[in-house]
């Protein structure tokens, strides 16, 4: 059983493509020979939830055999709830739809606040500045509030929310988008079920705009680097619906502290294309993080 009395913590960003986790843990035990274990906390985009308590003896056995697979099961998994970690990330997101496209640049200025620039090409080209703040609501719920100020236009307010179910098999999300001094109001709510038949995620959502309510259902295939979504939206009855697809590439540049994504959608609008998600903060995702970073190669 791991001992926590002498444990120190190592935070480690999961978007780092080196093997620094092993090197840091090895260096920690060399410099702190009296310690019995170390707490390793993987971070994802400046946030963390689960940690590993790694026993010293088990670590040296795995190192001797250059095999970290058994060490995963000998390490205790600790649910500390969602927490903010040091965040120096930069982001570039490109979204291309049938009738408009967005280019969004942002950079973290505090651990939970980011600011940046955006360029949107819809009926006319507009650019401006944005400011966003993440808010941890509970151990498995996250919110985000932000504003966009286009040049020579009214300010736009955005609010997003996501909550994992207690068994972590699904999540509930919601989005609000409102342009001040106008009747422009978009509301999205929905639920995503993960790993259906271990093949795909299934999302059922409702969208309201200008007092018109439509529903959508779609499946998501792929991994953390590429996702393909296909489904139906604008559903009003059995004979009135529209088929759509989304193709998203993430972590394109594979640089530390630099997130990048390109999304191509057949939808008419980019609205609702950037939902919050906590899928990667589930206990089930820990083995993927472990295999990716805890190796002796």
WOHU-V802951 format. One line per field, one symbol per residue. psi: psi as a letter, one per 30 degrees, with the letter a starting at -180 (. if undefined). Layout:
psi: ???
//
This chain:
psi: kkkfegklkjkkkfgkgahfeeeeeeeeeefiffkflkjkjkkjhglldllkjjkeeeeeeeeeghjgeefeffkkkkjglkkklkjglkkkkkkkaefllkjkklkkflfgkllallkkjcelkllallkkkkkjeafhkklkklkkjlkgllkkkkklkkkkleggfllklkkkkkkkhlgjkkkkllkkkkhkggelkkkklkkkkhgkklllklkklaaffkkkkkakahjeafgjlkkllkkkklhefhkkgjkkkkkkkflflgkgfhklkgefgleffeeeeeeefilg.
//
